[in-house]
């Protein structure tokens, strides 16, 4: 069974890179809450990764009721993934 690597995506808030508090990727609020992002790709190198996003409770609640907010979350997360892996 292949090893799945966990990647944590967050907004840079000048906090330590390895820590349980990071910036929410939507609003930059400092939070410890994470959500697994379902990212499906045909690219074999990305298929071995599991993406976790830092998402504050307020943005998480807004995403459940507002499709525009959810679309914004997906766009930001996809851009971070493509930027991190060098796809443009």
N, C-alpha and C positions, 0 to 999 in steps of 0.2 A: 504494500500500500504506500503510495507516495506521501511524502511529508507536506503538510499544508502549512504555509507560513502566514502568520497573522500580521496585517498591516493596519496601523491606527492612523486615521486621518483627522486632523484638527486644524483650527485656525491658530496661527502663531501669535502667542501673547507674551513672549519673552519669559516663559516658564521653563523649568528644566524639561528636556526632551523625554526623559524617562521619569514619568510620574503619573499619578492617578488623577491630577487636575490638569485640564487643557481647555482651549477655547472651543466653543460650539462652532461648527463649520458654517452655520447659517448666520448667527447674530454676534459671534465672538464672546459671548458670556462665558465666564469660567465655570466649568462643570466637570463632574466625575462620571456622568451618565454616558453610556455607549450604546450604539445600536448596530447590529450586523447589517451590512448593505449587501443585498442580493445583486451580484454583478455576474452576468453570464457573458462569456467570451469564447470565440472560436480560436483564439490565440493560445497555444499550449502553455507558453510561459506565464501568462496571467491566470490560467485555470488552476494553478497550484497555490493561489493566494486566497485568504479570507479577509475581507475588508471590514473594519470596525470604525464607525464614525462617532466622534464626540458630538452629542446632541443634547442640548439643555431640555428640561421638562417642558418649558413654555413652547419652544419650537416643536417638540414632539407632539404636544397636544394640538397645536395649530395645524400640523400636517394631517392629523386625522380628520379634521373638519374642513380643510381648505385645500383643494387640488392644486391651486396656484402655488401655495407654499411647498407642497410636496414636489411639484415640478421644479421649483427653485432648488430644493434639496438635492434632487437627482442630478440637475445640471451642475451644481457646485461639486458634488461628489465625483461625477464622471470626469470633469475637468481636472480634479486633483489626481485621479487615477491615471489619466492619460498623460498628465504632466510628469508624474512620478516615474512612469515607465517609458517616457520619451516618445510617446505617440502624439502626432499633431494632426 
